[in-house]
Amino acid sequence: MGLKKERTFEPIYKQLSKSATSIGANINEAQSAFTKKDFINKLGISLKESRQTEYWLKLFFASDLINEKEFKSLYNDCIEITKLLTTIIKKSKENNKL
């Protein structure tokens, strides 16, 4: 990945790293949830982190810290994760009502 790690932008680099890695960490934690409510909650956190990652990627691109090709690839992956999480949460909530 061609992220330019400049000191000026280090705080947002850390934010991007934290939000992006939190997506997977919370999905992994949801796998061992004891209740459906806990499962949905952990995926909800992942969804929020995914949306936050979208924001940080846009900021990186606007700040010229990532090129257009990398941005599009990462951003599209993030959008796809957001869509998947939204669908899983919605279906889980519907199934929980049965």
Residue pairs with C-beta under 8 A, 6 or more apart in sequence:
1 66
1 70
1 74
2 66
2 67
2 70
3 13
3 60
3 65
3 66
3 70
4 65
4 66
5 13
6 65
9 60
9 63
9 65
12 56
12 59
12 60
12 63
13 65
15 52
15 56
16 53
16 56
16 57
16 60
19 49
19 50
19 52
19 53
19 56
20 49
20 53
20 56
22 45
22 46
22 49
23 46
23 49
23 50
23 53
23 81
24 46
26 42
26 43
26 45
26 46
26 49
27 42
27 43
27 46
27 85
29 42
30 38
30 39
30 42
30 43
30 46
33 39
33 41
33 42
36 92
36 95
36 96
37 96
39 92
40 89
40 92
40 93
40 96
43 85
43 88
43 89
43 92
44 89
46 85
47 82
47 85
47 86
47 89
50 78
50 81
50 82
50 85
51 82
53 78
54 75
54 78
54 79
54 82
57 66
57 71
57 74
57 75
57 78
58 75
60 66
60 71
61 68
61 71
61 75
66 74
